[in-house]
């Protein structure tokens, strides 16, 4: 069963992890076409994702290390309530998965 969510309403939404800790806001959504369906591959969260979206590197601005976006695979984001998206795992578990 597939579910449709209007992605324009997801941008900027605060995402919490399984322990209710805020992990960032949805800044980028990566998707591809699969026949007539547009299928989400991953979500990028946080300030690093916003800067990357605009092609700006924090390192190039002030010489600091670049903030890495938090990359969330499509199946790790629960959108059963699109106004309150949440990870299906803790932030620590996600970081281990996406290394």
N, C-alpha and C positions, 0 to 999 in steps of 0.2 A: 504494500500500500504506500503510495507516495503522498506527500503533503506539500501544499503550496503555501509559501509565506512571501509576502511582499517585501522584498529586500530593502526598498527605500525607507521602510519603517524600522529597519534594524540598525542602520548607521547611527553611531553615537550612543547606542544603548549600552548601559553599564552591564558587564558580565560578572557574575559571582561564581566561585567554585563550589564544590560539594560541601565545603565547610562554611559557606556563606561569606567568604572573603572576597572583596572586590578585586578582580584581577586586571581590569582594563575596560575600555570601551571599544566597540566594533568600529574599526576604521576602514578596513578593506575586506572585500569578499571576492574570492577567486572562484570562477565557475567555468564550465566548458559545455559545449553543445553535445548532446547525445541523442541523435535523431532530431525530433522536434522538442525535446526537453532540454532545458538549461539546468545543469546539475552542479551544485556547489561542491568544490573540492576542499576549500579551507577558508577560515576566517583569520584575519590578522587583527590583533588587539594592541592597544596602548599607544603612548606617544611616539615610540619608534615606528609604528605602522603609519601613523599620520605623517610623520616627517618623510618616510619612504614614499608614501603616496604622492607627495608633492616634489619628490626628487631632491630633498634636502637632507644632508647628513649633518647630524649634530657635531660630528668631528670637524667638518669643514667650516662650521660656523664659529666655533670657539676653541677648537683644538681638544675637545673632550672625546672620550670614546663614544662611538655611536651607540644609541639605544637600540637594542634589537627588538623587533616586533615579537609579540607572543603569537606563535602560529598554532592555530587550533584546527585539527582535522575535522571535517564535516561531521563525522559520527561522534565527536566528543562534545558537541554543543547541543544542549536540549532546548528546543524552540517550541515546546508544547505550550508555553505562554510567551509569545513573541515580545511582549512588553517587558518581560523579566527573563532574558536568556541566562542560562547557567551551564557551567561545565558539568559533565557527567563524572568528573573525577576531581581530585584536589589539584591545586596549582603545582605542587611538587611532583605528583604523578604525571601530570601533563608534560612537565619539563623533561622527565626521564624518558617518556614516550617519544618525544620529538627531537631528541639529540641526534 
